[in-house]
């Protein structure tokens, strides 16, 4: 057999090292021969006297297809699927086969079929010219495993198997398609950003889209999708967001052991000792999500679970960055331009109103204390009683309560109690046409199970263009708009003190601070952080990996990857600059009515969640809470820039400080309260203790064993004063934090501080909620 080396040159002047990360459409390759000078083509391995003709024309039309290879199993006990010589081709192109030997004279007709189905859904022509067989693959041909059949009369004389994948290089409806997008078809390595909006890192993820096993496992997932839909990129992409979460990855967050136990619909985690006794259970191991760094080992383990006959085939365990890494690999393997995208300060809106609700308790001294578990705020009677029927709109909006509905005000939390803001969330984008200029291009998809869409955990494809425009559209666009641009709704309970029984009574009665009879604080939604912290703005920054190789310093140190970021914020938001989001058109606005859409291949309509209710957009606000509370006299200023250091070090004193300035001619008394709660990256409290009746959040002891620090200071006329306090090192002792269920090594855990300051004489209220990750001190790490 002739051997040939294929040199792929970028040819765009951006790189001078001769290496390349992708092909260019229509690129002509230079073939350098090792042996057999003059060879113009090479035939793929023969199958019963048929071979695929692989030449420069093939490589031009079927870009990158010669890269799919069978590679050794990662785990020696695994038996991943193999190509076994089957070639991979792209749909929308002609494929040339050649017959050999006696087959040439005996073949009289040919046809093509997709395996596992009676019809491919679209006609596929195969014509014979001498010893050559030409197969025209339609642009909408289903992806999957095919066979070419040659006949003599009606008798099959030869069969040749091959695989068809999507073709990202022939999108005539994608005018903004560029060479850079091909990074997202062929890139072996990606970067997944995690952390806080002002303190994040990027971890390398190994995709290996051309590992044959990854392609074949991806195609196996599509066996659960009707064959007539496997050519519809919308149907395939949407289906994959469900399949990854249902069949490949098992999500787990928060407390608990990641190496033992048996979750619902999952398998029992096996220890190394147990697997030695039961070698056939090698795939029944469980992993902390942070230990995954590539897709191939996880997909291989998933395949092992399938082969073992396990009821649950989803590998345990995954979190959003793993779901995204896996979907990127599957998308690229199938021939779809796919990339992982991280959204910092990502809102999780459960009732699809493009808003996130936050709940607080407020004392007469003006101290604000955040509610630990908003999911416990809904009184039991609300879900059992029918007297609130017809009040759903007011309950969801927090305003517009009629006399009939005022008795239902305590039930407001029932409609948005599970809202949260994730410090980061990783999803995917895929690039394809959907038939309209406003929907073609990059599409947002998410395999992390969050909210049901048409009865399933699936999300997308939501057009990024429509998200930026704030347009309600099919496939969960409103949910994505909420994630990147959601408004904030504040609800404040009036309490005489912060005693637990006092709080419970206020929750049961719905004793909110009312505005014109409505519980929505001050009567409007905030489209920037209401406390004035830019880094807490929803959708603070949205990034993906830029095209090209990853810098060595980034690979060595995940904290030095800033130059690898491709900022996508402006593609999602009308106001991408977090420092300048003050105009009303920056708001997400309320969802609007839209044409009802059916899931691909179904006649049932997507659940609309009150999509037909038109709501006004006049009640949004970009101001800061201290500018809008109290009397017209606002003569005190507060500066929180140096409130807490950027890094909170374990076993070290933690200095806190706030600077106040009295610009008026009268004395002012300021009441201050500070607390800090342990949170996971989904913005949910870390549970320190849980009984049958109540959950207790992990809170940092600030003063002795007290978790709430309260102080008052007096400001003389025109005086500036800095309030300072030091949390002692023993309160940040590693053993103490561990006893509070805090793993200092867990990079996705952080402390959320809450500081409020209230001016007694004027009613001004200041607040901040900075987030900080715990780090080991340099001395401890030596």
NORURUR-V659686 format. One line per field, one symbol per residue. ss: DSSP state (H for helix, E for strand, - for the rest). phi: phi as a letter, one per 40 degrees, with the letter a starting at -180 (. if undefined). A space follows every 50 residues. Layout:
# NORURUR-V659686
ss=???
phi=???
This chain:
# NORURUR-V659686
ss=---EEEE----------------------EEEE--------EE---E--E EEEE-HHHHHH---HHH-E-----------------EEEE---EEEEEE- --HHHH--EEEEEE----------EEEEE--EEEEE-------EEEEEEE EE--EEEEEEEEEEE-------------HHHHHHHH--EEEEEEEE--EE EEEEEE----EHHHHHHHHHHHHH--HHH---HHHHHHHHHHHHHHHHEE E----------E-----E---HHHHHH-HHH----E--HHH--EHHHHHH HHHHHHHH------EEEE-HHHHHHHHHHHHHH---EEEEEEEEEEEE-- ----EEEEEEEE-----EEE---HHH---HHHHH-------HHHHHH--- -----HHHHHHHHHH----EEEEEEEEEEEEE--------EEEEE----- -EE--EE----EEHHHHHH-------HHHHHHHHH-EEEEEEEE-----H HHHHHHHHH--E--E--E--HHH-EE-------HHH----EEEEE----- -HHHHH-----HHHEEE-HHHH-----------HHH-----------E-- ----E--------------EE---HHHH-------EEEE----E---EEE ---EEEEEEEEE-----EEEEEEEEEEEEE----E-EEEE----EEE-E- --E--E--EEEEEEE----EEEEEEEE-HHHH-HHHHHH---------EE EEEEEEEEE-----EEEE--EE-EEE-HHHH-
phi=.cbabbcbbcgbgcbbcgcabacbdgccccbbccbfdgcbabccdcbfgb accbbccccccbdgccccbcbdccccccbccbcggccbbbcgbcbbbbcb gccdcccbaaabbccgacacgbcbcbbbbgcbbbbccccbcccicbbcbb bbgbccbabbcabbbcbcbbcccbccdbdcccdcbbccbbbbcahbcbab bbbcbccfcbcdccccccccccccbddcccccccccccccccccccbbbb cabgchccbbgacdgbbccbcdcccccbccbdcccbbcdcccbacccccc cdccccccgccbbccbbbbdccdcdcccccccdcgbcbacbbbcgccbbc bfbgabcbbbbbcdcgcbbcccbdcccccdcccccbcccgbccccccgag ccdcccccddcdcccacccabccaabbbbbbacbhbccbchcbcbacccb bcbfgbcaahcccccccccgccacggdcccdcccaccbbbbbccbcabcc cccccccccgccccbfgbccdggabbbbdccgcdccccgdabbaccchcc ccccccbdcbbdcccbcbdccbbcbccccabbcdccccgccbcaccbccd gbbcccccfgccccbcbcbbabcbcccbbgcccbbbbbbbdbdbdcbccc gbdbcbabbbbccbcbcbbbcbbbaabcbcccgbccccabbcbabbccbc cbbgcccbcbabbbbcdgcbabcbabccdccbccccccccgbccccccba cbcbbbbbcccbgdbbaabcbbccbccdcccc
